[in-house]
Amino acid sequence: MHNIMAVSIYEIKMMLRRLGFWGILIFALVISIWDNFPSKSNLSRLSFLAEPGYLVSRLLVQTGLLIMFGVMFLVSNTIAKDKKTGVDQLLMTSNISKKQYIIGKFIGNFIPTMLMFGLYFLVHAVIQIVLIPEAFSLKAYLFGYFILAVAASFFVIGISISLPMWIDIRIFYALMALYFLANLLIVPDSTTLPFWFLFYGDLIKIIYNYGFGVLIIKNVILNFLFLVGIGTLSVFSLMINKRFWRDNVTK
């Protein structure tokens, strides 16, 4: 546990020092506030901004996807960076195992991502409470954060740590770009949302079902299991990968 915490703390510090981390957050806030600020013009254009939960669903389906796209780029070079700087060689000479290193890497990127989503939601919650308090829904924000943001982060961080160690980084970027484009461009039937979508799957219906059709619990569970399951399996797949860790220190 000590080794996992050491790797996680190091990764958290490195992430919080990156300008890209704060740049993604600021960019997401500027875009989302511009589009969702409860001004007269926006309220006349989007009357549902005054409905509890609707804003949270918009924040996830739209700008939340941009946050995850940016996080993918930040996380995808985390192991490659250690190899380039020689940090991995130092770790291999210590008593840390590959399993501890991988889990530490995941946690160390997961926590800053959740911090980013927390700040992102907090700013919008304060604006909503001050300007249209009747539209504020603590339940919607908590669900959006602890379920949707967590599930999406598991998926993106798990894949972003793992896949670049299995395939060429350029192929990885191409595949992920196609995946995010599909999330942006595909307009599914509201009754059958794709379970493999990040924020536009059936999980979003629990926050606010306007335009999303009838809530089907088994589809909600499938959407959640896909996101968390793929992310978790991706992390564990690295534990059998021998390309970046010497076998004689693998535990």
Secondary structure, DSSP 8 states (H G I E B T S, - for coil): -HHHHHHHHHHHHHHHT-HHHHHHHHHHHHHHHHHH---HHHHHH-GGGGSTTHHHHHIIIIIIHHHHHHHHHHHHTHHHHHHHHTHHHHHHTTT--HHHHHHHHHHHHHHHHHHHHHHHHHHHHHHHHHH-GGG--HHHHHHIIIIIIHHHHHHHHHHHHHGGGTS-HHHHHHHHHHHHHHHHH----TTS--TT-SSSSTTHHHH--TTT----HHHHHHHHHHHHHHHHHHHHHGGG--SSS-GGG--
